[in-house]
Amino acid sequence: MKDWVAWHAAYDDPSSPLSARLRVVRAHLSAALDAAPPGPVRLLSLCAGQGRDVLGVLPAHPRGPDVSAVLVEYDPRNAALARAVAAHGARCGPAPGRGQADRAPAAPAPRAGP
């Protein structure tokens, strides 16, 4: 069985392809939130891993408080890591074009799979 926690370590290397992909995904998420009409926004992240994409954007984004997010992850260790980040209001690295956050993310703690 693959060690999905170890697999996520490549996100910590700014020169890795996964890190580059994460920057693109965060930029798309941020742009989608910028373009969303006023009011509540629902976000569903399947195979959320450690939530680095969503939890790296929502805490600092101006629309973060409007977002109701559910992150779904099958691997219990990755779900626990994402849950800890969400619970402490921490961010998973810098969000595109945003400053550091000092408020908790709008996303509830990720749920482990079945």
NORJOSUL-V762301 format. One record per pair of residues at least 4 apart in sequence whose C-alpha atoms are under 6 Angstrom apart, sorted by sequence separation. I is the first residue (numbers start at 1). J is the second residue. D is the distance in Angstrom with one decimal. If there is no record, write none. Layout:
i->I j->J d->D
i->I j->J d->D
//
This chain:
i->51 j->55 d->5.5
i->52 j->56 d->5.3
i->79 j->83 d->6.0
i->83 j->87 d->6.0
i->14 j->19 d->5.5
i->59 j->64 d->6.0
i->85 j->90 d->5.2
i->58 j->64 d->4.7
i->73 j->79 d->5.7
i->11 j->18 d->5.5
i->11 j->19 d->4.5
i->89 j->104 d->3.8
i->89 j->105 d->5.5
i->48 j->71 d->5.6
i->86 j->109 d->5.9
i->48 j->72 d->5.6
i->49 j->73 d->5.7
i->41 j->66 d->5.8
i->42 j->67 d->5.7
i->44 j->69 d->5.8
i->47 j->72 d->5.9
i->48 j->73 d->5.1
i->40 j->66 d->4.9
i->41 j->67 d->4.6
i->42 j->68 d->5.0
i->43 j->69 d->4.5
i->44 j->70 d->5.1
i->45 j->71 d->4.7
i->46 j->72 d->5.0
i->47 j->73 d->4.9
i->83 j->109 d->4.5
i->26 j->53 d->5.5
i->42 j->69 d->5.9
i->83 j->110 d->5.5
i->50 j->78 d->4.9
i->49 j->78 d->5.5
i->50 j->81 d->6.0
i->51 j->82 d->5.5
i->79 j->110 d->5.8
i->50 j->82 d->4.6
i->79 j->112 d->5.5
i->56 j->91 d->5.1
i->55 j->91 d->5.9
i->56 j->92 d->4.6
i->76 j->112 d->5.4
i->56 j->93 d->5.9
i->57 j->95 d->5.0
i->69 j->107 d->4.6
i->72 j->110 d->5.7
i->74 j->112 d->5.1
i->56 j->95 d->5.5
i->67 j->106 d->6.0
i->71 j->110 d->4.6
i->72 j->111 d->5.3
i->73 j->112 d->5.1
i->74 j->113 d->3.9
i->52 j->92 d->5.3
i->73 j->113 d->5.6
i->60 j->101 d->4.7
i->65 j->106 d->5.6
i->59 j->101 d->5.7
i->64 j->106 d->5.8
i->59 j->104 d->5.8
i->59 j->105 d->4.2
i->58 j->105 d->5.7
i->27 j->96 d->5.7
//
